[in-house]
Amino acid sequence: MRREPVTAETVARCRESARTDPAVGLPALARALRGLAGRPGVRPGRAVRLMEEAADIFRALVADGAVEHLGPASSAVSSLAHAYSRTGAHDLALAARYEAADLARRAEEARPVADLGRAAVLRAELSHALAEAGRFDEAVDAARAVADRSRAVTGEGGSDLMWRLLDLTVLLRLADRTEEAVAVEHAALEGEFLERAALEGEFLERAVFARRRDGRARRAHSPVTALRTAGAALWFDDLGHPARVHPLLGEAARAAESLPARGESGDFGFHEAIRAALFARSGDGTSRRRPTRRNRSASTRANASSRCWV
């Protein structure tokens, strides 16, 4: 059923309802505020104010012990985090992501879910934001928790676990924990994962270059594109397709460089960390790989990787 767009008049009606019947009116007002904030043409600053009011309503509701509002509260605070990011308030965004993930965890403790769950999804977003803030070890901890959850609920050969493990691989390299990264990468590429990884990587590869060809690349608000593209490059590297690796590595760097300037935290140079992590695939990596046709010499890989930045 088609919903009518939220307007200022909608919000005004919801405010009146919230005064006369808070139990029903307050959640409706919070939803209306979020809807108005998400409309095209709303200025980022105004969107933040609307999202803040919606989040505060849900915070008050869950503070009263209303378990049924924990899920909507986590969604509202997550939306607030995105709004903060769009205005460059990255410290506030990171704090909101922590809060959103915790609210989702509490919601799933009250009502367990059988699939990956919203809590894991929000924790994955938190790991990306922590990486963007230069807090790589914390990002690794968050990403590992998501991978563990995915492993527990993903069916045999499922692609979600591969994505989570490859995210973890790149984050480990950003944290300069190369040996752990190699171990996780090999786990991601074991057995039936290998063929599926190639298919997933090809899908991402086509999507990346279609966006560039059509001129649809937009300024990113999260490092996830850089991380995922780097992950796909790692797959193709292990599969022995260097011609496909180099453009993806370059795309990962460009995606990192397109991130908006940092806010209060200052620009720590996320794109430089991405580059360093990808260069870290050179060195003594060959000795840790299984002796297959996919392996190339460390020096060849180092030289090939260097060319992708030219």
BAVEXZA-960896 format. One record per atom (N, C-alpha, C): residue number from 1; z, y, x. Coordinates in steps of 0.2 Angstrom, whole numbers, padded with zeros to 4 digits. Layout:
BEGIN
   fimi       Z       Y       X
    NUM       Z       Y       X
...
This chain:
BEGIN
   fimi       Z       Y       X
      1    0000   -0006    0004
      1    0000    0000    0000
      1    0000    0006    0004
      2   -0004    0011    0003
      2   -0005    0017    0007
      2    0001    0022    0006
      3    0004    0024    0011
      3    0009    0029    0010
      3    0007    0036    0011
      4    0010    0040    0007
      4    0008    0047    0008
      4    0011    0050    0014
      5    0007    0055    0017
      5    0010    0058    0024
      5    0016    0062    0022
      6    0020    0061    0027
      6    0027    0065    0027
      6    0025    0072    0028
      7    0028    0077    0024
      7    0028    0084    0025
      7    0034    0087    0025
      8    0035    0094    0026
      8    0041    0097    0026
      8    0044    0097    0020
      9    0040    0097    0014
      9    0043    0096    0007
      9    0046    0089    0007
     10    0043    0084    0010
     10    0046    0077    0009
     10    0053    0077    0012
     11    0054    0080    0018
     11    0060    0081    0022
     11    0065    0085    0018
     12    0063    0090    0014
     12    0067    0094    0010
     12    0070    0090    0005
     13    0066    0086    0001
     13    0068    0082   -0004
     13    0073    0076   -0002
     14    0072    0074    0004
     14    0076    0069    0007
     14    0083    0072    0009
     15    0083    0078    0011
     15    0089    0082    0013
     15    0094    0082    0006
     16    0090    0084    0001
     16    0094    0085   -0005
     16    0097    0078   -0007
     17    0093    0073   -0007
     17    0095    0066   -0008
     17    0101    0064   -0004
     18    0101    0066    0002
     18    0106    0064    0007
     18    0113    0067    0005
     19    0112    0073    0002
     19    0118    0076    0000
     19    0121    0073   -0006
     20    0117    0071   -0011
     20    0120    0068   -0017
     20    0121    0061   -0017
     21    0118    0057   -0012
     21    0119    0050   -0012
     21    0118    0048   -0004
     22    0123    0049    0000
     22    0122    0048    0007
     22    0120    0041    0009
     23    0123    0036    0006
     23    0121    0029    0008
     23    0114    0028    0008
     24    0110    0030    0003
     24    0103    0029    0002
     24    0099    0035    0005
     25    0102    0041    0004
     25    0098    0047    0007
     25    0098    0048    0014
     26    0103    0046    0018
     26    0103    0048    0025
     26    0098    0043    0029
     27    0098    0037    0027
     27    0092    0033    0031
     27    0085    0035    0029
     28    0084    0037    0023
     28    0078    0040    0021
     28    0076    0046    0024
     29    0081    0050    0025
     29    0080    0057    0028
     29    0078    0055    0036
     30    0082    0051    0039
     30    0080    0049    0046
     30    0073    0047    0047
     31    0071    0042    0042
     31    0064    0040    0042
     31    0059    0045    0041
     32    0060    0050    0037
     32    0056    0056    0035
     32    0055    0060    0041
     33    0061    0061    0045
     33    0061    0066    0051
     33    0056    0063    0056
     34    0057    0056    0057
     34    0053    0052    0062
     34    0045    0053    0060
     35    0044    0052    0053
     35    0037    0052    0051
     35    0034    0059    0052
     36    0038    0064    0051
     36    0036    0071    0052
     36    0034    0073    0059
     37    0039    0070    0063
     37    0038    0071    0071
     37    0032    0068    0073
     38    0030    0062    0070
     38    0024    0059    0073
     38    0017    0061    0070
     39    0017    0066    0066
     39    0011    0069    0063
     39    0007    0072    0068
     40    0000    0072    0068
     40   -0004    0075    0073
     40   -0003    0083    0072
     41   -0003    0086    0078
     41   -0002    0093    0078
     41    0005    0096    0079
     42    0010    0091    0078
     42    0017    0093    0079
     42    0018    0095    0087
     43    0021    0100    0088
     43    0022    0102    0095
     43    0027    0097    0098
     44    0027    0096    0105
     44    0032    0091    0108
     44    0039    0093    0107
     45    0040    0100    0108
     45    0047    0102    0107
     45    0050    0101    0100
     46    0046    0103    0095
     46    0048    0102    0088
     46    0049    0094    0087
     47    0044    0090    0090
     47    0045    0083    0089
     47    0052    0080    0091
     48    0054    0083    0097
     48    0060    0081    0100
     48    0066    0083    0096
     49    0066    0089    0093
     49    0071    0091    0088
     49    0072    0087    0082
     50    0066    0085    0079
     50    0066    0081    0073
     50    0068    0074    0075
     51    0066    0071    0081
     51    0068    0064    0083
     51    0076    0064    0085
     52    0078    0070    0087
     52    0085    0070    0089
     52    0089    0070    0083
     53    0087    0073    0078
     53    0091    0073    0071
     53    0091    0066    0068
     54    0085    0063    0068
     54    0085    0056    0066
     54    0089    0052    0069
     55    0089    0052    0076
     55    0093    0048    0080
     55    0101    0049    0079
     56    0102    0055    0078
     56    0110    0057    0077
     56    0112    0054    0070
     57    0107    0054    0065
     57    0109    0051    0058
     57    0111    0044    0059
     58    0106    0040    0063
     58    0107    0033    0064
     58    0113    0031    0068
     59    0115    0036    0073
     59    0121    0035    0077
     59    0127    0035    0073
     60    0127    0040    0068
     60    0133    0041    0064
     60    0134    0035    0059
     61    0128    0032    0057
     61    0128    0026    0053
     61    0131    0020    0056
     62    0129    0019    0062
     62    0131    0013    0066
     62    0138    0014    0068
     63    0140    0020    0069
     63    0147    0021    0072
     63    0152    0019    0066
     64    0150    0019    0060
     64    0154    0017    0054
     64    0154    0010    0053
     65    0150    0006    0058
     65    0150   -0001    0057
     65    0145   -0004    0053
     66    0140    0000    0051
     66    0134   -0003    0047
     66    0129   -0007    0051
     67    0130   -0013    0052
     67    0126   -0018    0056
     67    0119   -0017    0054
     68    0117   -0016    0047
     68    0110   -0016    0045
     68    0106   -0011    0048
     69    0110   -0005    0050
     69    0106    0000    0053
     69    0105    0000    0061
     70    0108   -0005    0064
     70    0107   -0006    0071
     70    0099   -0006    0073
     71    0095   -0010    0070
     71    0088   -0011    0071
     71    0085   -0004    0071
     72    0085   -0001    0065
     72    0082    0006    0064
     72    0085    0011    0069
     73    0091    0010    0071
     73    0094    0015    0075
     73    0091    0014    0082
     74    0090    0008    0084
     74    0086    0007    0091
     74    0079    0009    0091
     75    0076    0009    0085
     75    0069    0011    0085
     75    0069    0019    0085
     76    0074    0022    0082
     76    0074    0029    0082
     76    0075    0032    0089
     77    0080    0029    0092
     77    0082    0031    0099
     77    0076    0030    0104
     78    0073    0024    0103
     78    0067    0023    0107
     78    0061    0028    0106
     79    0060    0030    0100
     79    0055    0035    0098
     79    0058    0042    0101
     80    0064    0043    0101
     80    0067    0049    0105
     80    0065    0049    0112
     81    0066    0043    0115
     81    0065    0042    0122
     81    0057    0044    0124
     82    0053    0042    0120
     82    0046    0043    0121
     82    0045    0051    0120
     83    0048    0054    0115
     83    0047    0061    0114
     83    0050    0065    0120
     84    0055    0063    0123
     84    0058    0066    0129
     84    0053    0066    0134
     85    0050    0060    0135
     85    0045    0059    0141
     85    0039    0063    0140
     86    0037    0064    0134
     86    0031    0069    0133
     86    0033    0076    0135
     87    0039    0078    0135
     87    0041    0085    0137
     87    0043    0085    0144
     88    0043    0080    0148
     88    0045    0080    0155
     88    0053    0079    0156
     89    0057    0078    0150
     89    0064    0077    0151
     89    0066    0070    0152
     90    0064    0067    0158
     90    0064    0060    0160
     90    0071    0058    0161
     91    0076    0062    0163
     91    0083    0059    0163
     91    0085    0058    0156
     92    0084    0062    0151
     92    0086    0061    0145
     92    0082    0055    0142
     93    0076    0054    0143
     93    0072    0048    0141
     93    0075    0042    0144
     94    0077    0042    0150
     94    0080    0036    0153
     94    0086    0034    0150
     95    0091    0039    0148
     95    0097    0037    0145
     95    0096    0035    0138
     96    0091    0038    0135
     96    0089    0035    0128
     96    0087    0028    0128
     97    0083    0026    0133
     97    0080    0019    0133
     97    0086    0015    0134
     98    0091    0016    0138
     98    0097    0012    0139
     98    0100    0011    0132
     99    0101    0017    0129
     99    0104    0016    0122
     99    0100    0012    0117
    100    0094    0013    0117
    100    0090    0009    0112
    100    0090    0002    0114
    101    0090    0000    0120
    101    0090   -0007    0122
    101    0097   -0010    0120
    102    0102   -0006    0121
    102    0109   -0009    0119
    102    0109   -0010    0111
    103    0107   -0005    0108
    103    0107   -0005    0100
    103    0103   -0011    0098
    104    0097   -0013    0101
    104    0093   -0018    0099
    104    0097   -0025    0101
    105    0100   -0025    0106
    105    0104   -0031    0108
    105    0110   -0032    0103
    106    0113   -0027    0101
    106    0119   -0028    0096
    106    0116   -0030    0089
    107    0110   -0028    0088
    107    0107   -0030    0081
    107    0105   -0037    0082
    108    0103   -0040    0087
    108    0101   -0047    0088
    108    0107   -0051    0089
    109    0112   -0049    0091
    109    0119   -0052    0091
    109    0121   -0053    0084
    110    0120   -0048    0080
    110    0122   -0049    0073
    110    0117   -0053    0069
    111    0111   -0053    0070
    111    0106   -0057    0067
    111    0101   -0060    0072
    112    0102   -0065    0075
    112    0098   -0068    0080
    112    0091   -0069    0078
    113    0086   -0069    0083
    113    0079   -0070    0081
    113    0077   -0075    0086
    114    0071   -0078    0083
    114    0069   -0084    0087
    114    0063   -0082    0092
    115    0060   -0076    0091
    115    0055   -0075    0096
    115    0058   -0070    0101
    116    0053   -0067    0105
    116    0055   -0063    0111
    116    0061   -0058    0109
    117    0059   -0054    0103
    117    0064   -0050    0100
    117    0063   -0043    0103
    118    0065   -0038    0099
    118    0065   -0031    0100
    118    0069   -0029    0106
    119    0075   -0032    0107
    119    0079   -0030    0113
    119    0076   -0031    0119
    120    0072   -0037    0120
    120    0068   -0038    0126
    120    0063   -0033    0127
    121    0059   -0032    0122
    121    0054   -0027    0122
    121    0056   -0020    0125
    122    0062   -0018    0122
    122    0065   -0012    0124
    122    0067   -0012    0131
    123    0070   -0018    0133
    123    0072   -0018    0140
    123    0066   -0018    0145
    124    0061   -0021    0143
    124    0055   -0021    0147
    124    0053   -0013    0148
    125    0053   -0009    0143
    125    0051   -0002    0143
    125    0056    0001    0148
    126    0063   -0001    0147
    126    0068    0002    0152
    126    0066    0000    0159
    127    0064   -0006    0161
    127    0062   -0008    0167
    127    0057   -0003    0170
    128    0052   -0002    0166
    128    0046    0003    0168
    128    0049    0010    0170
    129    0053    0012    0165
    129    0056    0019    0166
    129    0060    0019    0172
    130    0064    0014    0174
    130    0068    0014    0180
    130    0064    0014    0186
    131    0058    0010    0186
    131    0053    0010    0191
    131    0051    0017    0193
    132    0049    0020    0187
    132    0046    0027    0188
    132    0051    0032    0191
    133    0058    0031    0189
    133    0063    0035    0192
    133    0065    0033    0199
    134    0061    0028    0202
    134    0063    0026    0209
    134    0069    0021    0209
    135    0071    0019    0204
    135    0077    0014    0204
    135    0075    0007    0203
    136    0072    0005    0209
    136    0068   -0002    0209
    136    0072   -0008    0208
    137    0078   -0008    0211
    137    0082   -0014    0210
    137    0085   -0015    0203
    138    0087   -0009    0200
    138    0089   -0009    0193
    138    0083   -0011    0188
    139    0077   -0009    0190
    139    0071   -0011    0186
    139    0070   -0019    0187
    140    0071   -0021    0193
    140    0070   -0029    0194
    140    0075   -0032    0190
    141    0081   -0030    0189
    141    0086   -0034    0185
    141    0084   -0034    0178
    142    0082   -0028    0175
    142    0080   -0027    0168
    142    0074   -0032    0167
    143    0069   -0032    0172
    143    0063   -0036    0171
    143    0064   -0043    0171
    144    0069   -0045    0176
    144    0071   -0052    0176
    144    0074   -0055    0170
    145    0078   -0051    0167
    145    0081   -0052    0160
    145    0076   -0054    0155
    146    0071   -0049    0155
    146    0066   -0050    0150
    146    0062   -0057    0151
    147    0060   -0058    0158
    147    0057   -0064    0159
    147    0061   -0070    0157
    148    0067   -0070    0158
    148    0071   -0076    0156
    148    0071   -0077    0149
    149    0071   -0071    0145
    149    0071   -0072    0138
    149    0064   -0075    0136
    150    0059   -0072    0139
    150    0052   -0075    0137
    150    0051   -0082    0139
    151    0054   -0084    0145
    151    0054   -0091    0146
    151    0057   -0096    0141
    152    0063   -0093    0138
    152    0067   -0097    0133
    152    0063   -0098    0127
    153    0058   -0093    0125
    153    0055   -0093    0118
    153    0048   -0094    0119
    154    0045   -0093    0124
    154    0037   -0094    0125
    154    0035   -0101    0125
    155    0030   -0103    0121
    155    0028   -0110    0121
    155    0024   -0111    0128
    156    0023   -0118    0129
    156    0019   -0120    0135
    156    0012   -0116    0136
    157    0011   -0113    0142
    157    0005   -0110    0143
    157    0005   -0103    0140
    158    0010   -0101    0136
    158    0010   -0094    0133
    158    0009   -0089    0138
    159    0005   -0083    0136
    159    0003   -0078    0140
    159    0009   -0073    0141
    160    0013   -0072    0137
    160    0019   -0067    0137
    160    0023   -0068    0143
    161    0025   -0075    0145
    161    0029   -0076    0151
    161    0025   -0074    0157
    162    0018   -0075    0157
    162    0014   -0073    0163
    162    0015   -0066    0164
    163    0014   -0062    0159
    163    0014   -0055    0160
    163    0021   -0053    0162
    164    0026   -0056    0160
    164    0033   -0054    0162
    164    0034   -0055    0169
    165    0032   -0061    0171
    165    0033   -0063    0178
    165    0029   -0059    0183
    166    0023   -0057    0181
    166    0019   -0053    0185
    166    0021   -0046    0185
    167    0024   -0043    0180
    167    0028   -0037    0180
    167    0033   -0037    0185
    168    0037   -0043    0185
    168    0043   -0044    0189
    168    0040   -0044    0196
    169    0035   -0047    0198
    169    0032   -0048    0204
    169    0031   -0041    0207
    170    0027   -0036    0203
    170    0026   -0030    0206
    170    0032   -0026    0207
    171    0037   -0026    0203
    171    0043   -0023    0203
    171    0047   -0025    0209
    172    0047   -0031    0211
    172    0050   -0034    0217
    172    0047   -0031    0223
    173    0040   -0030    0223
    173    0037   -0027    0229
    173    0039   -0020    0229
    174    0039   -0017    0224
    174    0041   -0010    0224
    174    0048   -0009    0227
    175    0053   -0014    0226
    175    0059   -0014    0228
    175    0060   -0017    0236
    176    0054   -0018    0239
    176    0053   -0021    0245
    176    0056   -0028    0246
    177    0056   -0032    0241
    177    0059   -0038    0241
    177    0053   -0043    0241
    178    0049   -0043    0246
    178    0043   -0047    0246
    178    0043   -0054    0245
    179    0048   -0057    0249
    179    0049   -0065    0248
    179    0050   -0067    0241
    180    0055   -0063    0238
    180    0056   -0065    0231
    180    0050   -0064    0227
    181    0046   -0059    0228
    181    0040   -0057    0224
    181    0035   -0063    0225
    182    0034   -0066    0231
    182    0029   -0071    0232
    182    0032   -0077    0228
    183    0038   -0079    0228
    183    0041   -0084    0225
    183    0040   -0084    0217
    184    0041   -0078    0214
    184    0040   -0077    0207
    184    0032   -0077    0206
    185    0028   -0074    0210
    185    0021   -0074    0209
    185    0018   -0082    0209
    186    0021   -0086    0213
    186    0018   -0093    0213
    186    0021   -0096    0207
    187    0027   -0095    0205
    187    0029   -0098    0198
    187    0025   -0096    0193
    188    0023   -0089    0193
    188    0018   -0087    0187
    188    0011   -0090    0187
    189    0009   -0092    0193
    189    0002   -0095    0194
    189    0002   -0103    0194
    190    0008   -0106    0193
    190    0008   -0113    0193
    190    0004   -0116    0187
    191    0002   -0122    0189
    191   -0001   -0127    0183
    191   -0006   -0123    0179
    192   -0004   -0124    0172
    192   -0009   -0122    0167
    192   -0009   -0114    0166
    193   -0004   -0111    0170
    193   -0004   -0103    0169
    193   -0010   -0101    0173
    194   -0013   -0104    0178
    194   -0018   -0102    0182
    194   -0024   -0100    0178
    195   -0027   -0105    0174
    195   -0033   -0103    0170
    195   -0032   -0098    0165
    196   -0026   -0098    0162
    196   -0024   -0093    0157
    196   -0024   -0086    0160
    197   -0021   -0086    0166
    197   -0020   -0079    0170
    197   -0027   -0076    0171
    198   -0032   -0080    0173
    198   -0039   -0078    0174
    198   -0041   -0074    0168
    199   -0040   -0078    0162
    199   -0043   -0075    0156
    199   -0039   -0069    0154
    200   -0033   -0068    0155
    200   -0029   -0062    0153
    200   -0031   -0057    0158
    201   -0032   -0058    0164
    201   -0034   -0053    0169
    201   -0041   -0051    0168
    202   -0046   -0055    0166
    202   -0053   -0053    0164
    202   -0052   -0048    0158
    203   -0048   -0050    0153
    203   -0047   -0045    0147
    203   -0045   -0038    0149
    204   -0040   -0038    0153
    204   -0037   -0032    0156
    204   -0043   -0028    0160
    205   -0046   -0032    0164
    205   -0051   -0029    0168
    205   -0057   -0025    0164
    206   -0059   -0029    0159
    206   -0064   -0026    0154
    206   -0061   -0020    0151
    207   -0055   -0020    0148
    207   -0052   -0015    0145
    207   -0052   -0008    0149
    208   -0049   -0009    0155
    208   -0048   -0004    0160
    208   -0055    0000    0161
    209   -0060   -0004    0163
    209   -0067   -0001    0164
    209   -0070    0002    0158
    210   -0069   -0001    0153
    210   -0072    0002    0146
    210   -0069    0008    0145
    211   -0062    0009    0146
    211   -0059    0016    0145
    211   -0062    0021    0150
    212   -0063    0019    0156
    212   -0066    0024    0161
    212   -0073    0025    0159
    213   -0077    0020    0157
    213   -0084    0022    0156
    213   -0085    0026    0150
    214   -0081    0025    0145
    214   -0081    0029    0139
    214   -0077    0036    0139
    215   -0074    0037    0145
    215   -0071    0043    0146
    215   -0064    0044    0141
    216   -0061    0038    0140
    216   -0055    0038    0135
    216   -0049    0038    0139
    217   -0049    0038    0146
    217   -0043    0038    0149
    217   -0039    0044    0148
    218   -0032    0043    0146
    218   -0028    0049    0144
    218   -0022    0049    0149
    219   -0019    0054    0150
    219   -0013    0055    0154
    219   -0008    0050    0152
    220   -0005    0046    0156
    220    0000    0041    0154
    220    0007    0044    0154
    221    0011    0041    0150
    221    0018    0043    0149
    221    0023    0038    0152
    222    0020    0032    0154
    222    0024    0027    0157
    222    0020    0023    0163
    223    0024    0020    0167
    223    0020    0017    0173
    223    0018    0010    0171
    224    0018    0008    0165
    224    0016    0001    0163
    224    0009    0000    0164
    225    0004    0004    0163
    225   -0003    0003    0165
    225   -0004    0002    0172
    226   -0001    0005    0177
    226   -0001    0004    0184
    226    0002   -0003    0186
    227    0007   -0004    0183
    227    0010   -0011    0184
    227    0006   -0017    0182
    228    0004   -0016    0176
    228    0000   -0022    0173
    228   -0007   -0022    0177
    229   -0010   -0017    0178
    229   -0016   -0017    0182
    229   -0015   -0020    0189
    230   -0010   -0018    0192
    230   -0008   -0021    0199
    230   -0007   -0029    0198
    231   -0004   -0031    0192
    231   -0002   -0038    0191
    231   -0009   -0042    0190
    232   -0014   -0039    0187
    232   -0020   -0042    0186
    232   -0024   -0043    0193
    233   -0023   -0038    0197
    233   -0026   -0038    0204
    233   -0023   -0044    0208
    234   -0016   -0045    0207
    234   -0013   -0050    0211
    234   -0016   -0057    0208
    235   -0017   -0058    0202
    235   -0020   -0064    0199
    235   -0027   -0065    0203
    236   -0031   -0060    0203
    236   -0038   -0061    0205
    236   -0037   -0063    0213
    237   -0032   -0060    0216
    237   -0032   -0061    0223
    237   -0030   -0068    0225
    238   -0025   -0071    0221
    238   -0023   -0078    0222
    238   -0029   -0083    0219
    239   -0033   -0080    0215
    239   -0039   -0084    0213
    239   -0045   -0084    0218
    240   -0044   -0080    0223
    240   -0050   -0079    0228
    240   -0056   -0075    0225
    241   -0055   -0070    0222
    241   -0060   -0065    0219
    241   -0059   -0058    0222
    242   -0060   -0057    0229
    242   -0059   -0050    0231
    242   -0063   -0045    0228
    243   -0069   -0046    0226
    243   -0073   -0041    0223
    243   -0070   -0038    0217
    244   -0066   -0042    0214
    244   -0063   -0040    0207
    244   -0056   -0037    0209
    245   -0053   -0039    0215
    245   -0047   -0036    0216
    245   -0047   -0029    0218
    246   -0051   -0027    0222
    246   -0051   -0020    0225
    246   -0052   -0015    0220
    247   -0056   -0015    0215
    247   -0057   -0010    0210
    247   -0050   -0010    0206
    248   -0047   -0015    0204
    248   -0041   -0015    0200
    248   -0035   -0012    0204
    249   -0035   -0013    0211
    249   -0030   -0010    0215
    249   -0031   -0002    0215
    250   -0037    0000    0215
    250   -0038    0007    0215
    250   -0037    0010    0208
    251   -0038    0006    0203
    251   -0036    0008    0196
    251   -0029    0009    0195
    252   -0025    0004    0198
    252   -0018    0004    0198
    252   -0015    0011    0201
    253   -0018    0012    0207
    253   -0016    0019    0210
    253   -0018    0025    0206
    254   -0024    0025    0203
    254   -0026    0031    0199
    254   -0021    0031    0193
    255   -0019    0025    0190
    255   -0015    0025    0184
    255   -0008    0028    0186
    256   -0006    0026    0192
    256    0001    0029    0194
    256    0000    0036    0195
    257   -0005    0039    0198
    257   -0006    0046    0199
    257   -0007    0050    0193
    258   -0009    0047    0188
    258   -0010    0051    0182
    258   -0003    0052    0178
    259    0002    0049    0180
    259    0009    0050    0177
    259    0010    0058    0177
    260    0014    0060    0172
    260    0016    0067    0172
    260    0021    0069    0177
    261    0021    0075    0179
    261    0026    0077    0184
    261    0033    0076    0181
    262    0038    0074    0186
    262    0044    0073    0184
    262    0048    0079    0181
    263    0053    0077    0178
    263    0057    0083    0175
    263    0063    0084    0180
    264    0069    0083    0177
    264    0075    0085    0181
    264    0076    0081    0187
    265    0073    0075    0187
    265    0074    0070    0193
    265    0070    0072    0199
    266    0065    0076    0198
    266    0060    0077    0203
    266    0055    0072    0204
    267    0050    0073    0207
    267    0044    0068    0208
    267    0046    0064    0214
    268    0047    0058    0213
    268    0049    0053    0219
    268    0043    0050    0222
    269    0037    0051    0219
    269    0031    0048    0221
    269    0030    0041    0219
    270    0030    0040    0213
    270    0029    0033    0210
    270    0022    0030    0213
    271    0017    0034    0213
    271    0010    0031    0215
    271    0010    0029    0223
    272    0014    0032    0227
    272    0015    0030    0234
    272    0019    0023    0234
    273    0024    0022    0230
    273    0027    0016    0230
    273    0023    0010    0227
    274    0018    0012    0222
    274    0013    0007    0220
    274    0009    0005    0226
    275    0006    0010    0230
    275    0002    0008    0235
    275    0006    0004    0240
    276    0012    0006    0242
    276    0015    0002    0247
    276    0016   -0005    0245
    277    0018   -0006    0238
    277    0019   -0013    0236
    277    0013   -0017    0236
    278    0007   -0014    0235
    278    0001   -0018    0235
    278   -0001   -0019    0242
    279    0000   -0014    0247
    279   -0001   -0016    0254
    279    0003   -0021    0257
    280    0009   -0022    0254
    280    0014   -0027    0256
    280    0011   -0034    0255
    281    0005   -0035    0251
    281    0002   -0042    0251
    281   -0001   -0044    0258
    282   -0002   -0039    0262
    282   -0004   -0041    0269
    282    0002   -0044    0273
    283    0001   -0045    0279
    283    0007   -0047    0283
    283    0006   -0055    0284
    284    0012   -0058    0283
    284    0013   -0065    0284
    284    0012   -0069    0277
    285    0009   -0066    0272
    285    0009   -0069    0266
    285    0005   -0076    0266
    286    0000   -0077    0270
    286   -0004   -0083    0271
    286    0000   -0089    0272
    287    0005   -0088    0276
    287    0009   -0094    0278
    287    0014   -0097    0272
    288    0015   -0093    0267
    288    0019   -0095    0261
    288    0015   -0097    0256
    289    0008   -0097    0256
    289    0004   -0099    0251
    289    0002   -0107    0252
    290    0000   -0110    0246
    290   -0002   -0117    0246
    290   -0009   -0117    0250
    291   -0010   -0122    0254
    291   -0016   -0123    0257
    291   -0022   -0125    0253
    292   -0025   -0120    0249
    292   -0031   -0121    0245
    292   -0036   -0116    0247
    293   -0042   -0117    0244
    293   -0048   -0113    0245
    293   -0047   -0105    0244
    294   -0041   -0104    0240
    294   -0040   -0097    0238
    294   -0037   -0093    0243
    295   -0034   -0096    0249
    295   -0031   -0092    0254
    295   -0036   -0089    0259
    296   -0034   -0083    0260
    296   -0038   -0079    0265
    296   -0033   -0077    0271
    297   -0036   -0075    0277
    297   -0031   -0073    0282
    297   -0028   -0067    0280
    298   -0022   -0066    0283
    298   -0018   -0060    0281
    298   -0022   -0053    0284
    299   -0025   -0054    0289
    299   -0029   -0048    0292
    299   -0034   -0046    0287
    300   -0038   -0051    0284
    300   -0044   -0050    0280
    300   -0041   -0046    0274
    301   -0035   -0049    0271
    301   -0032   -0046    0265
    301   -0030   -0039    0266
    302   -0027   -0038    0272
    302   -0025   -0031    0273
    302   -0031   -0026    0274
    303   -0036   -0028    0277
    303   -0042   -0024    0278
    303   -0045   -0023    0271
    304   -0046   -0028    0267
    304   -0049   -0027    0260
    304   -0045   -0023    0256
    305   -0038   -0023    0256
    305   -0034   -0019    0252
    305   -0034   -0012    0254
    306   -0035   -0011    0261
    306   -0036   -0004    0263
    306   -0042    0000    0260
    307   -0047   -0004    0259
    307   -0053   -0001    0257
    307   -0053    0001    0250
    308   -0048   -0002    0246
    308   -0048    0000    0239
    308   -0046    0007    0238
    309   -0043    0010    0243
    309   -0040    0017    0242
    309   -0045    0022    0244
    310   -0051    0020    0247
    310   -0056    0025    0249
    310   -0060    0028    0244
